[in-house]
Amino acid sequence: MKDLQLKDNPEAKRYEVHIDGLVPRIEYIKVKDKIYLTHTEVPKGLEGQGIGTSLVKAVLEDIEKKDLTLVPMCPFVAMYIKRHPEWKKLVLKGINIA
């Protein structure tokens, strides 16, 4: 897996990476100091290579760096956090990652 060059694209309201002309992304809604991750999408030609997982990790690192509070609405992001509980520290208090 190559290093992803994560780009925050606020105009499109998404984090994205560009790989061979394709754009895996995580869409979001930002409200003040909270970020709602709403949808993760990896183009068909890139599925099964761990790109979605790497993308989520890179986005969580950026959210932590920006000191935002996370509301994981996307099931893929929620599953990642469930499997990597060290990221629960970013999640809005009261939100249960089951």
GUBATOR-818021 format. One record per residue: x, y, z of N, C-alpha, C, O in turn. Coordinates in steps of 0.05 Angstrom, whole numbers, padded with zeros to 5 digits, m for minus. Example, Ala and Ser with C-alpha at 12.3 -4.5 7.8 and 13.67 -1.06 7.14 Angstrom:
! GUBATOR-818021
+--------+--------+--------+--------+--------+--------+--------+--------+--------+--------+--------+--------+
|   n_px |   n_py |   n_pz |  ca_px |  ca_py |  ca_pz |   c_px |   c_py |   c_pz |   o_px |   o_py |   o_pz |
+--------+--------+--------+--------+--------+--------+--------+--------+--------+--------+--------+--------+
|  00264 | m00114 |  00156 |  00246 | m00090 |  00156 |  00264 | m00066 |  00156 |  00285 | m00066 |  00169 |
|  00257 | m00045 |  00142 |  00273 | m00021 |  00143 |  00258 |  00001 |  00157 |  00268 |  00023 |  00161 |
+--------+--------+--------+--------+--------+--------+--------+--------+--------+--------+--------+--------+
END
This chain:
! GUBATOR-818021
+--------+--------+--------+--------+--------+--------+--------+--------+--------+--------+--------+--------+
|   n_px |   n_py |   n_pz |  ca_px |  ca_py |  ca_pz |   c_px |   c_py |   c_pz |   o_px |   o_py |   o_pz |
+--------+--------+--------+--------+--------+--------+--------+--------+--------+--------+--------+--------+
|  00017 | m00024 |  00000 |  00000 |  00000 |  00000 |  00018 |  00025 |  00000 |  00034 |  00028 |  00018 |
|  00014 |  00041 | m00020 |  00030 |  00066 | m00021 |  00020 |  00086 | m00001 | m00002 |  00085 |  00008 |
|  00038 |  00105 |  00005 |  00030 |  00127 |  00023 |  00008 |  00144 |  00010 |  00011 |  00153 | m00013 |
| m00013 |  00149 |  00025 | m00035 |  00165 |  00014 | m00028 |  00194 |  00020 | m00019 |  00202 |  00041 |
| m00033 |  00211 |  00000 | m00030 |  00240 |  00003 | m00058 |  00251 |  00008 | m00073 |  00258 | m00011 |
| m00066 |  00252 |  00033 | m00093 |  00261 |  00041 | m00097 |  00290 |  00035 | m00079 |  00307 |  00041 |
| m00120 |  00297 |  00023 | m00127 |  00325 |  00018 | m00154 |  00330 |  00030 | m00173 |  00316 |  00025 |
| m00155 |  00351 |  00046 | m00181 |  00361 |  00056 | m00192 |  00380 |  00035 | m00179 |  00400 |  00030 |
| m00215 |  00373 |  00024 | m00227 |  00389 |  00003 | m00253 |  00402 |  00015 | m00274 |  00390 |  00011 |
| m00250 |  00425 |  00029 | m00274 |  00436 |  00042 | m00296 |  00445 |  00023 | m00320 |  00444 |  00030 |
| m00289 |  00452 | m00002 | m00309 |  00460 | m00021 | m00328 |  00437 | m00028 | m00352 |  00440 | m00030 |
| m00316 |  00413 | m00030 | m00332 |  00389 | m00036 | m00341 |  00375 | m00010 | m00355 |  00355 | m00012 |
| m00332 |  00385 |  00013 | m00339 |  00373 |  00039 | m00330 |  00344 |  00040 | m00346 |  00326 |  00047 |
| m00305 |  00340 |  00034 | m00294 |  00312 |  00036 | m00264 |  00312 |  00038 | m00250 |  00331 |  00030 |
| m00254 |  00290 |  00050 | m00226 |  00284 |  00049 | m00223 |  00266 |  00025 | m00241 |  00250 |  00019 |
| m00201 |  00268 |  00011 | m00197 |  00252 | m00013 | m00168 |  00246 | m00017 | m00150 |  00260 | m00007 |
| m00163 |  00225 | m00033 | m00136 |  00218 | m00043 | m00140 |  00212 | m00072 | m00161 |  00203 | m00081 |
| m00119 |  00217 | m00087 | m00120 |  00212 | m00116 | m00101 |  00189 | m00122 | m00077 |  00191 | m00117 |
| m00111 |  00168 | m00134 | m00095 |  00144 | m00140 | m00103 |  00135 | m00169 | m00125 |  00127 | m00174 |
| m00083 |  00137 | m00186 | m00087 |  00128 | m00214 | m00112 |  00139 | m00227 | m00127 |  00125 | m00240 |
| m00118 |  00165 | m00222 | m00141 |  00178 | m00234 | m00167 |  00172 | m00219 | m00188 |  00183 | m00227 |
| m00167 |  00156 | m00198 | m00190 |  00151 | m00182 | m00189 |  00166 | m00156 | m00167 |  00173 | m00147 |
| m00212 |  00171 | m00143 | m00212 |  00188 | m00119 | m00228 |  00175 | m00096 | m00252 |  00179 | m00093 |
| m00214 |  00158 | m00080 | m00227 |  00148 | m00055 | m00232 |  00173 | m00037 | m00216 |  00192 | m00037 |
| m00254 |  00172 | m00022 | m00261 |  00195 | m00006 | m00278 |  00188 |  00018 | m00290 |  00167 |  00020 |
| m00277 |  00207 |  00037 | m00295 |  00206 |  00060 | m00309 |  00234 |  00061 | m00296 |  00254 |  00064 |
| m00335 |  00233 |  00059 | m00351 |  00258 |  00059 | m00356 |  00266 |  00088 | m00358 |  00249 |  00106 |
| m00359 |  00292 |  00093 | m00363 |  00301 |  00120 | m00380 |  00326 |  00121 | m00385 |  00340 |  00100 |
| m00390 |  00332 |  00145 | m00403 |  00357 |  00151 | m00388 |  00368 |  00175 | m00385 |  00354 |  00195 |
| m00379 |  00393 |  00173 | m00365 |  00406 |  00195 | m00383 |  00427 |  00207 | m00393 |  00445 |  00193 |
| m00387 |  00426 |  00233 | m00402 |  00446 |  00248 | m00385 |  00454 |  00272 | m00382 |  00439 |  00291 |
| m00376 |  00479 |  00271 | m00358 |  00490 |  00292 | m00335 |  00471 |  00297 | m00318 |  00467 |  00279 |
| m00333 |  00459 |  00321 | m00311 |  00442 |  00328 | m00318 |  00412 |  00325 | m00303 |  00395 |  00335 |
| m00340 |  00406 |  00311 | m00348 |  00378 |  00307 | m00346 |  00371 |  00277 | m00352 |  00388 |  00260 |
| m00339 |  00346 |  00272 | m00339 |  00337 |  00244 | m00355 |  00310 |  00244 | m00349 |  00292 |  00259 |
| m00374 |  00310 |  00226 | m00391 |  00286 |  00222 | m00381 |  00272 |  00196 | m00384 |  00283 |  00174 |
| m00370 |  00248 |  00200 | m00361 |  00233 |  00176 | m00386 |  00217 |  00167 | m00395 |  00200 |  00181 |
| m00395 |  00223 |  00143 | m00421 |  00213 |  00134 | m00420 |  00190 |  00114 | m00438 |  00173 |  00113 |
| m00398 |  00188 |  00098 | m00397 |  00168 |  00077 | m00368 |  00163 |  00068 | m00353 |  00182 |  00064 |
| m00361 |  00138 |  00066 | m00335 |  00130 |  00055 | m00340 |  00116 |  00029 | m00357 |  00099 |  00026 |
| m00324 |  00124 |  00009 | m00327 |  00111 | m00018 | m00299 |  00105 | m00030 | m00282 |  00123 | m00032 |
| m00295 |  00080 | m00038 | m00271 |  00072 | m00052 | m00280 |  00062 | m00080 | m00297 |  00044 | m00081 |
| m00271 |  00074 | m00101 | m00279 |  00066 | m00128 | m00273 |  00036 | m00132 | m00254 |  00024 | m00122 |
| m00291 |  00023 | m00148 | m00289 | m00006 | m00153 | m00261 | m00016 | m00160 | m00253 | m00037 | m00151 |
| m00247 |  00000 | m00177 | m00221 | m00009 | m00186 | m00200 | m00010 | m00164 | m00178 | m00021 | m00168 |
| m00206 |  00001 | m00141 | m00187 |  00002 | m00118 | m00196 | m00014 | m00094 | m00182 | m00015 | m00074 |
| m00219 | m00027 | m00096 | m00230 | m00042 | m00073 | m00211 | m00066 | m00067 | m00198 | m00076 | m00084 |
| m00212 | m00074 | m00041 | m00197 | m00097 | m00032 | m00167 | m00094 | m00029 | m00153 | m00113 | m00026 |
| m00158 | m00069 | m00029 | m00129 | m00063 | m00027 | m00122 | m00050 |  00000 | m00099 | m00043 |  00004 |
| m00142 | m00046 |  00017 | m00137 | m00034 |  00043 | m00137 | m00003 |  00042 | m00130 |  00010 |  00061 |
| m00146 |  00008 |  00019 | m00146 |  00037 |  00016 | m00166 |  00050 |  00034 | m00160 |  00071 |  00046 |
| m00190 |  00038 |  00037 | m00210 |  00050 |  00055 | m00200 |  00051 |  00083 | m00204 |  00072 |  00097 |
| m00187 |  00030 |  00092 | m00177 |  00029 |  00120 | m00155 |  00050 |  00123 | m00154 |  00064 |  00143 |
| m00137 |  00052 |  00104 | m00115 |  00072 |  00105 | m00127 |  00100 |  00104 | m00117 |  00118 |  00118 |
| m00147 |  00104 |  00088 | m00160 |  00130 |  00086 | m00173 |  00138 |  00113 | m00169 |  00161 |  00122 |
| m00187 |  00120 |  00126 | m00199 |  00126 |  00152 | m00178 |  00134 |  00172 | m00181 |  00153 |  00187 |
| m00156 |  00118 |  00173 | m00134 |  00124 |  00192 | m00123 |  00152 |  00187 | m00118 |  00167 |  00206 |
| m00118 |  00159 |  00162 | m00106 |  00185 |  00155 | m00126 |  00208 |  00163 | m00117 |  00228 |  00173 |
| m00152 |  00203 |  00159 | m00172 |  00224 |  00166 | m00173 |  00227 |  00196 | m00174 |  00249 |  00206 |
| m00172 |  00205 |  00211 | m00173 |  00207 |  00240 | m00148 |  00222 |  00251 | m00150 |  00237 |  00270 |
| m00125 |  00217 |  00238 | m00101 |  00231 |  00246 | m00104 |  00261 |  00242 | m00095 |  00277 |  00258 |
| m00116 |  00269 |  00219 | m00121 |  00297 |  00213 | m00141 |  00309 |  00232 | m00137 |  00332 |  00241 |
| m00162 |  00295 |  00239 | m00182 |  00305 |  00258 | m00169 |  00309 |  00285 | m00174 |  00329 |  00298 |
| m00152 |  00291 |  00293 | m00138 |  00294 |  00319 | m00120 |  00318 |  00318 | m00119 |  00334 |  00337 |
| m00105 |  00322 |  00296 | m00087 |  00344 |  00294 | m00102 |  00371 |  00295 | m00092 |  00391 |  00306 |
| m00126 |  00372 |  00284 | m00142 |  00396 |  00283 | m00159 |  00399 |  00308 | m00174 |  00419 |  00311 |
| m00157 |  00380 |  00327 | m00171 |  00381 |  00353 | m00201 |  00383 |  00349 | m00215 |  00399 |  00362 |
| m00212 |  00367 |  00330 | m00241 |  00366 |  00325 | m00253 |  00343 |  00341 | m00240 |  00324 |  00348 |
| m00279 |  00345 |  00346 | m00294 |  00323 |  00358 | m00309 |  00308 |  00336 | m00322 |  00320 |  00319 |
| m00306 |  00282 |  00336 | m00316 |  00265 |  00315 | m00344 |  00254 |  00321 | m00349 |  00244 |  00343 |
| m00361 |  00255 |  00301 | m00387 |  00241 |  00302 | m00386 |  00222 |  00278 | m00391 |  00230 |  00255 |
| m00381 |  00196 |  00283 | m00378 |  00177 |  00261 | m00405 |  00166 |  00252 | m00416 |  00147 |  00264 |
| m00417 |  00178 |  00231 | m00443 |  00169 |  00221 | m00439 |  00147 |  00200 | m00458 |  00132 |  00195 |
| m00416 |  00145 |  00188 | m00411 |  00125 |  00167 | m00405 |  00098 |  00181 | m00388 |  00097 |  00198 |
| m00419 |  00077 |  00173 | m00414 |  00051 |  00185 | m00386 |  00041 |  00182 | m00375 |  00028 |  00200 |
| m00373 |  00047 |  00160 | m00345 |  00038 |  00155 | m00326 |  00051 |  00176 | m00309 |  00038 |  00187 |
| m00330 |  00077 |  00180 | m00314 |  00092 |  00200 | m00319 |  00081 |  00228 | m00300 |  00077 |  00243 |
| m00344 |  00077 |  00234 | m00352 |  00066 |  00261 | m00339 |  00039 |  00265 | m00330 |  00033 |  00287 |
| m00339 |  00022 |  00245 | m00327 | m00005 |  00247 | m00297 | m00003 |  00251 | m00285 | m00018 |  00267 |
| m00284 |  00016 |  00238 | m00256 |  00020 |  00241 | m00249 |  00027 |  00270 | m00231 |  00017 |  00282 |
| m00265 |  00046 |  00281 | m00261 |  00055 |  00309 | m00266 |  00032 |  00328 | m00252 |  00029 |  00348 |
| m00286 |  00016 |  00322 | m00292 | m00007 |  00340 | m00267 | m00026 |  00340 | m00261 | m00037 |  00361 |
| m00255 | m00030 |  00317 | m00231 | m00048 |  00315 | m00206 | m00035 |  00325 | m00187 | m00049 |  00332 |
| m00206 | m00008 |  00327 | m00182 |  00007 |  00336 | m00191 |  00026 |  00358 | m00193 |  00050 |  00353 |
| m00197 |  00016 |  00382 | m00210 |  00032 |  00403 | m00193 |  00056 |  00413 | m00204 |  00073 |  00426 |
| m00168 |  00057 |  00405 | m00151 |  00080 |  00413 | m00162 |  00106 |  00400 | m00155 |  00128 |  00410 |
| m00178 |  00104 |  00380 | m00190 |  00127 |  00367 | m00216 |  00137 |  00380 | m00226 |  00158 |  00372 |
| m00226 |  00121 |  00398 | m00251 |  00130 |  00412 | m00248 |  00156 |  00426 | m00268 |  00170 |  00431 |
| m00223 |  00164 |  00432 | m00218 |  00189 |  00446 | m00228 |  00213 |  00429 | m00233 |  00235 |  00440 |
| m00231 |  00210 |  00403 | m00240 |  00232 |  00386 | m00270 |  00234 |  00384 | m00281 |  00255 |  00376 |
| m00284 |  00212 |  00392 | m00313 |  00211 |  00388 | m00328 |  00227 |  00409 | m00321 |  00227 |  00432 |
| m00349 |  00241 |  00400 | m00366 |  00257 |  00417 | m00375 |  00241 |  00440 | m00385 |  00218 |  00437 |
| m00373 |  00251 |  00465 | m00382 |  00237 |  00488 | m00411 |  00230 |  00486 | m00427 |  00247 |  00477 |
| m00419 |  00206 |  00494 | m00446 |  00197 |  00492 | m00453 |  00181 |  00467 | m00474 |  00169 |  00466 |
| m00435 |  00181 |  00448 | m00439 |  00165 |  00424 | m00426 |  00138 |  00428 | m00403 |  00136 |  00435 |
| m00443 |  00117 |  00425 | m00434 |  00090 |  00430 | m00426 |  00077 |  00404 | m00442 |  00074 |  00386 |
| m00401 |  00068 |  00403 | m00391 |  00052 |  00380 | m00395 |  00023 |  00387 | m00380 |  00011 |  00402 |
| m00417 |  00012 |  00377 | m00424 | m00016 |  00384 | m00410 | m00036 |  00367 | m00414 | m00060 |  00371 |
+--------+--------+--------+--------+--------+--------+--------+--------+--------+--------+--------+--------+
END
